[in-house]
């Protein structure tokens, strides 16, 4: 695949994400239309999740028929050219009227995160990154915070029902003991974006799925951040822990989180 092929995909998907954002916002503004159900403990699902993913699947298949696709709702298969989609990341926020949710689309070429596009339409934010070409927020270049003092670190810790609660609490305790300020906002994809634009210094979660981070990993890397090798082993199909941060804090945060 040539650099022109990658660039074409990056531009095309920005258009698709804009339309997907309009679809999602329409549902978000009409709470009675959401048809909220639960897939598991604190694992929310709305009608909009399926509608947005179906739209993106259909359009991507039309534009790039040789690529494969993995989506949170519809699954799929990996290949040397695969799109990994979360139609609405932060569904609990979405269902409750909280604006902190997004549409996340990542593209892996030969297992390397290559394109990352994350749209947060309720916040009017669009993050775009292409491997080797930097990361932007609404067209402006972004960079990680550069903080090198753990006692000033602002860290987001994601939570998952797939891992023991005590593990999460232990990490939180070690973070507080080291002097960190800790938050949780309910969207892993936006959590990575906030590391990339310096709003936080780190994002960590003991287990997260590929569709939550495939786009964000490109954005963080292109903004100068550090991340563990999420796609090691079978991360693409079963998920892995995630830690991404401003680079100077990586050694201490690896000790605090046990990730990386």
N, C-alpha and C positions, 0 to 999 in steps of 0.2 A: 504494500500500500504506500503510495507516494504522499509527500507533504501536501500536495494539492488535494488529494483525496481526503486527508484529515481536515484541511481547512474548509472544504465543501461541507463536510459533516458538521463542523462547528457552527458555520453560518446557518445551515438549514435548520438545525435543532433549536437555535435561538428563536426562529420564527415559530416552530412548533410549540415551544414552551410559552410563548406569548399567548397563543390561542388556548393552550391548556390552562393557563392562568386565568383567562377570562371565563372559561367553563367552571373552574373551581370557585372563583369568586362569586359567580351567580348562585351556586349552591350555598356558599358561606353566608351570603346575605339573606338566604331564605331557610332559616333553621328548621322549619317544618318539613322541608324537602329532603333532609339528610338521611332519613331511614337508618338511624344509628343501631348497630348491633355490636356484639362482643365476640371476638375470636378466642379469647382467653382472658386471664387476669390482667386487667389494665391494657388489653390489646384491642383497641377500638377499630371499628370499620364503619364507613358511611357509603351511601350510594355513590357519592362523588369519587371515592377511591377507584371503583370499578369503571366509572364513566371516563375518567381522565386516563387511566391506564389503557383502556380499549382504544381511545382516540390516538394515543401515542404509538401503540402497537401497530395500528392500521396505517398511520402515516409513515412510520419508519419502514415498514415492510414495503410500502409503495416506493419510497425514495431509495432504499438500500436493500434490495431483496436478498442479497448474498450475506448480509449481516444477520446474526442471531440476537435474541433479546431475552433477558431475564427480568421479570417484574415481581414486585412483592405479592400481588394478588394472583397473577396467572402463571408464575414459575417460568420455566424455559431452560434452554441449554447453553452452555458456554461454547465458545469457538475462538478462533484467532481474531475475530472481529465481532465483539459482543457489546450491546447496549445493556446497561443495568439501571433499572428505573424504580424509583419510589414515587408513585403518583401523588401521594400526599404524605409527607413525613411530618409527624406531629399531629396525628389524627385526633388524639384526645383534645389538644388545643383547638383544632379546627371545629370539632363537634361542640365545644363549649363556648365558642365565640372569641377565643383568644387568637390574636393575629400572628402569633409565632408558629407558623407552619410554612411548608414549602413544597415545591415540586423539584425532584432531584433526578438528573440524567447524567450518568457517567458512561464513557466509552473506553473499553480496554482493547488495545491492539497487541496481539501476541502476549497477553496477560499483563501488559503494562498499562496502568491508568494514564490515559492520553488526552481525553476531553472531559471537562467537568462543567456542567451548567446547572445552576440552582436558582430558581425563581421563588421569591417570597412576595407574591402579588399583593397581599393585604398590607405589606410594609413598603411596597413600591421599590423593591430591591431585586437586582439581577446580578448574580455572580457568574463570571465566565473565565475559564482558564483552558489553555491548550499547552501541552507539554513543550517546554522550551521557549514559551512566549509570554510568560507572566500571567498574572491574575488581575481581574478588574471587578469593581463594584460600580454598576451603572456607568460603565465606560471609563472610570478613573482607576489608575493602578493602586493596588493595595499591598500592604506588607505586614508581617507579624510584628508584635510589639517590641521585640528586642530586649525585653526585661531579663536581667540576670540575677535578680535577688528574690529568692524563694519567699522571703518575708513580705514581699510586695505582690506576690503572685495572685492572680484572680483565675481560679480554676473551675471549670464545669465538669461535674461528675454525672454521667448518664447512669440510669438505673434500668435493670432488666429483670423480669420475673423468671428468666431462664437460669439465673445464678442465685446462690443463697444470699439472703438479705444481709447476713452478718459480714460477708465479704465486702459488700458495699459500705457498710458502717465502719468496718476496720480501715478501709482506705480513707474514708472521710475523717476518721479520727487521726490518722497519721498526717493527713494534709493539714488539718487544723493545728496539730502539734508542731508542724514545721513552720507555721506562720501564714499559711495560705488562707485566702478568703474563698469560700466554696459556694457554688450555685448549681441549680438545675432548672432548665427551661423547657424541656420536653420535646426537643427536636435535635436528634444527633447530627443531621445534615447541616442545620443552621449552626449547631455548636462548632462544627469544623470551620464554617465560614467565619464565625466570630473570632476564632484563633487567627485565621488568615488576615482579617482586617484590624487585628490588634485590640478588639473589644475585650477579649479574654486572653490569657497567656497559655491555656491548655484545655484540652478536652480529653476525658478518659471514660471508658466504659468497659466492664469486665467481659461482656459479650454483646456483639452487635452484628447485624446482617449486612451483606455486601451492598444491598440497595440503599442502605442508610449512609454509606461512606464512599462509594465508588466515585462519585462526582467530587465530593469534598476533599478527598485525598489529592486530587490534581490541583485543586484551588489552594490548599495549604502548601503543597510543595512549590507551586509557582509563586507563592507569596513569601517564600524563604523559610518555611517551617520545617520541622522534623516530625516524622511519624514512624511507628513500628511497621514491620513488614506484614501488613494485614492480609495480603493475598498469599502468604505462605501456606503450604499444605493445601487443605480443601476449603480455605476461607471463602472462596467464591461461591461455594454451594452450601456450606454450613455455618459461615460466620467465624469470627475470631474476636479477641480483645482488641481495643483500639486505644492508642495514646498518640495524640499529636500536640505539639507545643512549639513555643519559640525555642530555638536550639540550645541556648545557654542553660535552660532549665531541665533539659532532657535527662542528665544523669540523676539528679535528685528526684525527678518525677518518676523515673523508672523504679527507683527504690520505694517510693511512696505507694505506687500503684501496683507494683509487681508485674508490669507489662513492658515488654520490649527487651 
